[in-house]
């Protein structure tokens, strides 16, 4: 599968694609109509606690999303893409289908809220007509294009900003009566004593947790921008920056409003008047306009984002017969999915107009949002616990972040509405059960195999057995190391630990001639030391007449075992014949086991264990990057593994034949470094030279890594070690690993 070099993934940047829809959804109707009620019942300290706790949960979720967005290529569907690429289409679909329905039905709630605000200004206008006109207006904007929706949202953001300015200016207008601004003592003059701790007297607000349950839905719109992932130019950058920036600003706004209410109104006013913010503002119509804009924007955001979730779900066959829903227009609009979304929203609106219980099912919609957030946190928590090499996000978070988000979302679910929490879980489990019967095929790998690998490794440590290795996403170094005497293993011990620690494994294979078992007897104890040193290590002893045949036989057997090795590590010594090493290398390739030939420099050894050079073969004339790079994957993965344990620096080096190729080579290495998620500080170097001429002048490294092609050349290896004045690792891919996974 080829990864395009320059093809943009979408048309929106961070501001229009993520930040604007996210902050507009969070700064919605609750901000205008419920913040004062929260402060009036809970007091200033209580309100700050409610706002802080709610935001703690969602910000932790936002950080988890940011981490995953920098680890995988987030495709269309937002949360669906993230969950599916980790836990499979079945889990992604079972969570995302209800989430999509909740998004679609939520349009009706936002339109009704818009109509309520409209009737404050124009009470003579029929409610049903306002609702339908509001829906049609939002639908038409979404129908035309996401670009028009983005421009509309920018206009709405300006309106909300003006309304907040009016709120702040209202503080000045409430200065001491009969004085000018200059004569007042400070900018804000309280209307009475500030109540730090509330009495929780209002109906539905009888406790701190009751107030929390009312306020929490206000901050659950953090996926509004993530839903646009398929339309973003750079999801790995825009999703973290846009989401977290929107959350940070909205937190400041809510905390500021909590303080503002305590300074401009009495407790009685806050508890009894839901439109108090309008009355106390400098210019009430501006705040009413902000309220209308916020509710309309939330509906518009759902109408734009929900079809993109449906299109992504349908694209992977999650919905039976859903192929037409996966289609896009020439401009990239999910038009068919929009029709379905609009139909669901309209049905919910008509149900509400007919006197249906829309308010009664509102908590269920919140539950589906929270379940999605729970799973997103769970995905990051699981990836961190598994410790797979494929999980190397550019944006790293401590493990307590997804843990807080995971536990907090579950806590919030059962606090807000325990009954609907159970209903939501039953629906998702039923969907998962249904999807597992459909044998869905994903074009990407996931970490489910890694889950079982980790469990099997734990069980294997208890019983001394072996476990299976997963595929690309579950790759980690499992080394097979043949040893003919204990001294060889002692000399390689430190480097083996570097290659395998902390999640890899080492299987030592002590090979001896009849009557010479004593030469390898110490291998068992050394292997146990590796195991006690934090590496899953096992040893075997094999008596053979021909050590090469013994190695080949061992690879044949172990390659079909439950816990198969994926890297054959061989310290190359001067007494080894080229023909012997070639036979071993050919057998490793046949068994799809990666090859790592370690040629030690007897003088420099591994030096300071800080720098690694990875030599990438010239790609002329095809400089494209694909999932099957050629013989680069194992070199990059081992370089990353070594760098992590050395806390060192990697340099990627390519030599080209002429100056015309140099620019392409530099772009190739930069692109390769980004796609393979090499650590920060990785350098790229392209020179016009031949390998033989350049080795003497190459940047010195403690270890040089080269690719091994079809034939083994022991003389070449010795020359390279001599010219680079360093130890070298010569590797060949197995075909099962991928540095791009």
N, C-alpha and C positions, 0 to 999 in steps of 0.2 A: 504494500500500500504506500503510495507516494505522498509525501507531505509537501504541498505547494510552497514554493519559496516566497513568492511575493503576493499571491492572491489574498486580498483582504477578506477577513471573515465577516465583516459587516460595515455599516455606514455610520454608526454612532460612537462617539467618544465617551469619556467618563462622565462629563457634566450632563449632556442630554440623555445619554443612554441609561445611566445608573443613578447618579446623584439626584437629578430632578424628580424622576418618578418615586424614588424611595423617600425623599424628604417630604414630598407632597402627600404621600400616603400616611406617613407618621404624624405630620402636622395636620391632622384632619379634624373632623367634627368634634371629637372628644376634647381636643385642645380648647375649642371655643366654648363648648357647652358643659363640660364635666370637670375641668380643672378647678374651677372655683368651688364646686360642690365637694370635691376631694379635699381641698384645703379647709373648707368650712367644717367638715366632719372630723378630719384627722388632725387639724392644727398644722402649723408650719413644719415642725419636726416630723410629725407623722406623714405629711404629704411628701416631704423630701425623702423619707424612708420608702414610701410606696413607689415614687418615681425612680429612686435609685435602685431598688430591688428589681423592678420591672425591667429597667434598662440594663441591669447587670446580666439578667438572663438573655436578653436579646443581643446585647453587645458581645457576650461570649459566643452566641450563635453566629453573629456577624464575623467574629474573628475566626471561627471554625470554617465558615464559608470562604473567607479570604485565604485561609491556609490551603484548602482543597483547590481553590481556583488557580493557585500558583503551582499546583502539583500535577494537575491533569489538564488536558485541552477541553475546556467546558464547551460543549456543543449546544445546539438549540435545545430549549426546554429547561434551562436553569437547574433547579433542584433535581429534576428528573435525570438530567445528564450526570450530575455529580453522584447521585445515589446509585444509578445504574452502572456507572463505571467502577464502582467499588463493590457493591453487593449484588449486581446482576439486574437484568431487566425485570425479573419477577418482583423483587423488592421495590425497585424504582417505579414500576407500573402500579403496584398495589398501593403505594403511598401517593403517587402523583395523580392518579385518576380522581380520587376524592378531593385532592387539593385543587385540581382543575375545576371540579364541580363547585367547590366552595368559592373559588374566584369568580365563576360565572354567576352564581346566585347572589354573590355579594354586590353585584352591579345593581340589583333591585334595591338593596338596603341603602346604597349611596344615593340612588335616584330619589327614593322616598325622603331621605334626609335633606336632599337639595330642595324638594318641594316644600318641606316644612319651613326651611329658611326663607324660601321665596314668599310664602304666605304671610310671613311676618311683615314683609314690605308691601305685598299686594294681597291682602286677605280676601278680596273679592274674586280672585282668580280661582277657578275650579281646581281642586287638588289633583284629580285624575288627569286633567288636561296638562297640568304642569309636569306631572310625572312622565307622561308619554312624550311630551315635547323634549324634556330633558334627556330621556333615553334615546330618542331619535337623533338628537343633536350629537350626543356622544358616539352613537353607532356610526353616523355618517363621517365623523372625523376619523374614527378608527378605520372605516371602510376605504377612505381616500388613500391614506398611507400612514405609516408610523412617523414619517417625517412631519406631516401636518400635526399629528398628535404631539410630537415633541415641541413644535413651535407653539402650540396651544398651551402646553404645560409650562413653557417658559413664561408666557404671558400670565398664567395663573400664579406662578411663583412670585412674579412681581407684585401682583395684587395682594397675595398673602403677606409679602414683605411690607407693603404699605400699611396693611391692617395692623401688623405688629408694631410698626412705628407709631401708628395712631394710639395703640394701647399704651406704649411707653410715654407718649406725650400726655396721655390722660393723667399721668402722675403729676405733671405740672399744673394741670387745670384744677387739681384737687388740693392745691396749697391753701394755706390759712385764708378763710374768707375775708375779703376786704383789704387784702394786701397784694402788692405786685409780686412778680416772680423774684425780683431782687430783694424784696423785703421778707420773703419767707426764709425760715431757718432750715436750709437744706433743700434738696430737690424734691424729696418725697416727705409728705407730712401724714402720719398715720391718722386713721379715723377713730382710733381707740387703741386699747392695749393689744399688742400682738399676742395671739393665742398660740403657744408653742405646741401644746398637746390638746387634741380635740376630745369632745365628749362622745362622738359617734352616735349622734341622736337621730339622724335622718333615716327614713325607711329604706332598707336595703344597704345601709351603711353602719350597721350596728357594731362592727368590729373592724380592726385593722385589715383583716383578711377580706372582709366584705368590701371595703373600699378598694383594696388591691384587685379584687375580681372585677370590679367595675372599670378600673383604670387600665388594666393590663392590655385589653384589645387595642388600645391606642397605639401601642408600640409594636404590633405584630405585622406591620407592613414592610418588613425589611427585605422581602424577596421581590418587591416590585421591580427593582432594577435587575436583579439576577434573572428574572424571567425573560429579559431581553438579550440573554447571552448570545443567541444565534445572530443577532443584529449588531453586535459590538465589534469594533475594529480590533481590539485587543482585550478579550475577556480577562486574561490573567492579570492585567493591570487595572482595568476599569472596575471590575467587580470589587476587589479589596478597597481601592481608594474611594470609589463612589459610595459604597455601602457604609464604610466606617466613618467617612466624613459626614454623611447625612445623619448617622446615628449620633455622632458627637455634637453636631450643631443642634439637633432636635432635643438632646438631653439638656443642653444649656438653655434653650428656649423654655422648656417645661419647668426647669428649676427657677428660671427668672420669673416666669408667670406665677409660680407658687409664692415667691416672695412678694411680687407685685400685688397679688390679691390681699395678702395680709396687711399691706400698707394703705390700700385704697378703700377697703370695705370692712364692714363688721361681719361677725360670724353669722348673724341672722340673715344678712343680705346674701352671703355666699351660699347658705344652705337652701334658701327659698327661691332664689332667682337664677335660673340656668343661663339666662342671657345677660348676666351681670357684666360680662366683659364688654358688651356693646354699650351698656349704660354708662360705664365708668371710663370709656375711651375718650380720646380727644375729639374724634369725629366718628360717631356711631355708624353712619352708612359705609364707611371704609371697612369697618370690622364685619358688618353684614355681608359686604361684597367678598371679604376674605372667607367667611363661612360658606357662602354659596360656591365660591371658587374651589374651596377645599373639598367639599362633597362632590362637586361635578368632576374634579380632577381624579378623585379616588375611583369613581365609576369609569372614567375614561382610561385610567391606568389598567384597571381590570379587563376592560374590553380590548386593550392592546396586548396585554401580557398573556391572558388566558388562552387565546387562540394559538399562541406560539408554544404553549405547553402541550396543547392537544395535537398540534402538527408534529411535534417531536415524538410524542407517545405513539401516534399512528405510524410514523416513519419506521419504527422498529417492530411493527406488527403486534403491538400490545392489544390493540382494539380489533376484534374480529371484523373483517370486511372494511377496515378503516383506511384502505389505500388512498381513496380520493381526498381524505382529510390531510394526507401527508403532502399534497401538492402545493406548490408555491407559484405565484404569478411571476412574470418576468422581472418585476421590481422586488421580488422576494417577500411578497405579502401572503400570509396563510389565509387566503380569501375563503376557501371552503370551511376551514376551521372557524373562521369568524362568523359565518352564517349559523353554524351549530351553537356557538357561544351566544350569539345574539338571540337565537331562538330560546335557549335555556333561560337567559336573563329576562326575556319578554314573558315567558311562561311564569316565572317567579313574580314579575310585576303584576300580571293579570290575576294571579292567585292572591296577591296582597290586596289589590283593588277590590276583589270579590269578597273581602273580609276574612281571607285565610290567615293562618297564624304564622306569618313571617317572623314575628318577634320570637315565637316559641322555638323556631329551629335555628335562630341566630347563634346560640351557643354551640350548636353542632358544627357550624361553619368555622368558628374559632378553634374547635378541637382539631379539625383537619389541618388548619394552619400549624397548630402546636405539634401535632404528630410529625408533620414534615420537618419542623425545626428539631424535634427530638432525634429523628433519624439522621439528619445532617450532622448534628453533634456526635451521634453515635458512630457515624462513619469515620470521622476524624479520630475519635477516641480509639476505635478499633484499629485503624491504620497505625496509630502511635504504639499501641500495645503489641501489635504484630511485629513492628520493627523491621519491615521489609525494606530492602534497598530502593525499591520503586517509589517509596514514600519519602521524597526529598523536596518538600515545597520550598520555594524561595522565601515565602512568608511563614516563619515558624512561630508556633505558640506553645507555651508550656502545657503539659498534659492536664493541669487543673482547669484550663479554660474550657475545653470541650466537656470535661466532667461536670463543671458547674452548669454549663448550658444544657447538658443532657438531663441531669437531675432536676434542674430548675424548671425545664419545660414539662417534665412529668409532674412535678409538684404543682405547677400552675394549672395543668389540665384538670387534675382532680380537685383542685381548690375552686376553680371557676365553676365547674359543673361535673361532679363525679359520674352521674348517670350518662350524660352525653360522651364522656371520656370512654366509658366502656362500650357504648354504641359505636364510636369511631374506631376503636380497636377491633371490634368484631367485624366491622365492614372491611377493614384493611386485611385482616387475617383471611376472610372469605375470598377477597380478591386475589391474595397471594396464592391460596390453595387452587383457585381457578387457573391462574397464570402458569403455575407449575405443571399443569396438565397439557399446556400448549406447546411445550418444547421450543421456546423462543430461542432464536439464534442471534447473538450479538456480534457485531463486527469488531468488538474490542474485548480485551481480556479484563478480568476483575480479580479481586483479592479473595474470593471465596475459597479458592484452593489454598491460599495462604492461611486461612482460618483453620482448616483441617490439618495443614502441615504443622502449624504451631501446636495444636492439640495433640497430634500424633508424636511430635517431638517430646512433649512433656511425658506422654505415656511411655515413649521409647526409653526415656531416661530412667523410668521406674523399673522397666523389665529388661533393659539392655537390648532392645530390639532395634529395628530400623524403620524409617518413615519415608513417605513419598515426597518428592520435590514437585512443586507446582510449576506452572508455565511462566510466561514472560513477566506478568505483574507480580508473581510470587517468587521471582528469582532472588537467590542469595548464594554466596559461594559455599559449595559443598565439595571439599577437596579430597581427592584420592591421591595418596602420597606413597609411592613404592620406596622401600628402604632396604639396603643390603647390609648395613651395619648401624649400630646405635649412634656412632659419631656423626653420621650424615644427618640424622634427625636432630641431634643437639645443635649442629651448625645452622639448621634451617628453622629451629624452633621459634625464634623471635619473629622472623618474617612470616611464618605460617600463622602465627597469632595475629599479625597485622592484617593478613589477607582474610581471616575468618571472623575476627571479633567484630561485633558482639553476637550476631545472630547466625553466623555461618557454622559449618561443621568441618571436621577433619577426620578422615579414615586413613590410618596408617596401615601399610601392607608390608609386613616384614618378610622378605623373600631370602631364602638361604638354601645352600646346597646341602645334600645329605651329610649329616655329621657335623654341620657348622651352625647349629641352632644358637649356640652361645653368642654368635656375632649380633643377633637381633633380639636377644632375650631382654635387653634393657628397654626395648621399644614400648613394651606394655606399660612400664612405669612412667615413661615420658608421656605417653598418650594420656594416662590418668592425670598427670600434672596439667596437661592442656585442658582436660575436662574440668578440673578443679579451678582452672584459671579463667573460667567463664565461657569456654567453648565446648560445644557438643562434640566429643571426640571418642572414637572407637578404634580398636586395633585388631588386626588379624595376622597370623603367621602362616607362611606357605612354604613347604619344602618342594623344590623343583630342581631338575637338572639344568634347565635353561631359564635364566631369569627373565628373558624377554617373553618366552612362552608363558611363564607364570604371570607376568603382568597382563598379557593379552587375555589369558583365560580369566583373570580376575575382573577385567573390564567387561568381558562378555557376560559374566555372571551378575556383577553388580549393576550393570546397565538395565537389567530387567527386574531388579529387586525393588522392594517397597520404597526404600530410601536410596535412590540412585545418586551417585556423584555427578556433578556437572562440570567440574574442572579437574583435569589430570595434571598434577604438579610434579615436575621432575627436575631436581637439581642436576644440571649437566656438568659432568666432570671430565677431566682430560683422558681418562682411560675408557670412556664410552666410544663405541664405534658408531660412525654415522649411519650405517645400515641398520644397527639395532634401534637407534632413536627413530629412524624413519619408519620401521615396522610398528613401533609403539604408537607413533603419531597417526599412522594410517588406521590402526585399530581404534584409536580414540575417536577419530572422525567418523568411522563406520558406526560406532555406537552412540554418536551424537553427544560426545563428551568434549568439552572445551579443553584446549591444550595450553599449558603454561610451562615453558622451559626456562628455568632460572639459571643464568650463567653469572656466577659470582666473581667480582673483581677481587683478587686476593689481597690487594693493597688497600683500596678505599672501602671495601665491603659495601655497607649501605650508608656510609658517610654520616651526616648529621640527621638523617631520616626526616628531611623537610621538603625536598623538591622532587617532582616527578615530571619527566618529559614523555609525552605520548606522541609517537610519530605516525602521522596519518598519510597514507599513500595518495599521491596526486590523482584527481578524478577526471582530468581532461579526457574527452571533451564534455562529459556529462557531470556537471557539478550539482545536480539535484540531490536532495536528501530524501531517503525513503526508509521505511521501517526495516528493510533489509539492506543495510548500508554496505554490506560486504564484510570484510574482516576487521570491523571496528568495534563491534558491540562489547565483546569481552574485555578488550583493552580499556575502553572508557569506564566500564563498570568496575574493573579491578583498580583502575587509577582513582576512581571516586572512593572506593573502599579504603585504599591505602592512605589517601589524603585525609580522610576522616580520622583515622587512627594516628597518623603522624601530626595532624593539625598543620599540614603543609600546604604547598601550592602546586597546581598543575599547570603545565605549559603544553598547548597543542601545537605541533610543528608539522608543516607541510612544505615539501620542496617541489618547485615547478620548473618547467623547462625554459620558459621565456617570460619577459615582463608582461606580456599581454594576459598571461594566466594569473598573474600575481593578485590583481584586484578580485578576480573570481575566487581565488583561493582564500583570500582574507574574508570575503563575505561568507564563503562556505564554512570556515572555521567558526566565525561568530555565530552563524545560524546553528551549526552543530552544537556549539557550547550551550546555546539557549535552549534548544529542543531537548538536549540530553540532560538539562538542568545541572550542569557542572557548577561547583561551588563558586561563590563570589571570590573574585581575585584570579580566576583562571585566565591565563594569557593565551593569545593566539599569535603565531609567528609564521610568516610565509617568506621563503627565500628562493631566489633563482639560483639553483645549484644542483649538482648531483649528490647523492648520499655519500659516496666515497670521498668527494672533495670537501663536503661540509662538516662531516663528523668531527674533525679536529677543532673546528671553530664554533661548534654548536654550544649553546648555553649549557653550562655544567649543571648536572642534576645528580641527586643521590641515587636515582633509579631511572633508567630509560626503558620504555615499553615499546616494542616493535611488533608488527604483525608477521606471522609466519604464513607463507603462501604454500603452494602445493608440495614443494620439496624441502627437505631439511639440509641445510648447508652449515656444517659444524665450523668450517674455516671462516665463513662469514660471521658467525656468532663470535668467534674468538677475536676477529679483527675489530668488530664493533665494540666489544668490551674494552679492548686496548685503546681504540681511538677516542672513545667517550670518557675513558678513565673512570668508569663507574660500573656497577653491577647492572645487568640487563635482564629483562623479562620478555621472552618471545612467546606470543600468544596466537591462538587460532580459535575462532568461534566454533561453538557446537551447532549453531543454527536454531537453538531453542531460546537463547537469551536475547534481550533487546534493550539497548540504552535509551530508546525513545519511549519505552512503555511507561 
